[in-house]
């Protein structure tokens, strides 16, 4: 019967993933059971006892492949990396449910942005970035691969991902480097250096980082195309700022008091936007700039896009965004994010036509070498965002 064959194939796959050799007596014994069951199945394939034995074998082989269970307390330690992901206005729209052998990443409906992000697209992108940090934290902190299931329950749209410890394996050197970059990655809303350009090898690393998550990053290098993109972001920003509800929502995330655990504090706000900026930033209450402290006239600009408009695509874009940002941080770069085009449908349609790509554009990035020390935006403590299963 097909179920029996599927169970035996699954057991073989998991045993191939797990440890092998004489020093691993349990896997060796399971291999012998697999061979015996296959021989029996070649002659009798409708025996319910045979099917039951195959189910037990598949479960035990899965345990060998994934290793011993990981406690909820240990898994909660990986959430410290997840909460360092970027989010619009530093709203941190996530919660994590942790139990033995699993971390659930959930959309926190209490932290939505109903004006700027009524469809929760930016919130899902932020949660996707948090998932990517978990992908790195599992091998680095636990010595286990991360097995990720996106949108596992159609009846629960707030459950965005379940991350489980997979097979035991050491983290690769590149994973160690990117994991170390998580805590150093900060959005830079200040001008970048204009005396040094981003070298081709690093540009290629950024585009490849997006591609590894099934998305695309197009670098806009032609001056005319860069100017058109800046005009598009400027038009979208103008539409948003004409809406009093948008201005109220934005001002609600400006943090001037000490001890804030979310929102954008003054040190990270960047200078106050001015007419003529190549790309208009949001006004988080920053100080006016000096006349000689304008933004670089020819920044490296990129458009990040994904395969489509499904929530799973938006989670993938979030993973790609974080992959790009960590690759940039590891290379000594920083980035500013411009999501105004995501928030204005007409602007996004224009950007889609401009990009000329299959799939959907989501974000505009400005990338470069920082001209000053960067400030971290605050984060809520891990115990405030973790529920126990």
Buried (B, 14 or more C-beta within 10 A) or exposed (E): EEEBEEBBEBBBBBBEBBBEEEEBEEBBEBBEBBEEBBEBBEEEBEBEEBBEBBBEBBEBBBBBBBBEEBEBEBBBBBBBBBBBBBBBBBBBBBBBBBBEBBBBBBBBEEBBBEBBBEEBBBBBBBBBBBBBBBBBBBBBBBBBBBBBEBBEEEEEEBBBBBBBBBBBEEBEEEBBBBBBBBEBBBBBBBBBEBEEEBEEEBBEBBBEBBBEBBBBBBBBEEEEBBEBBBEBBBBBBEBBBEBEEBBEBBEEBBBEEEEBEBBBBBEBBBBEBEEEBBBBBBBBBBEEBEEEEBBBEEBBBBBBBBBEEEBBBBBBBBBBBBBBBBBBBBBEBBBBBBBBBBBBEEBBEBBBEBBEBEBBBBBBBBBBBBBEEBBBBBBBEBEEBBEEE
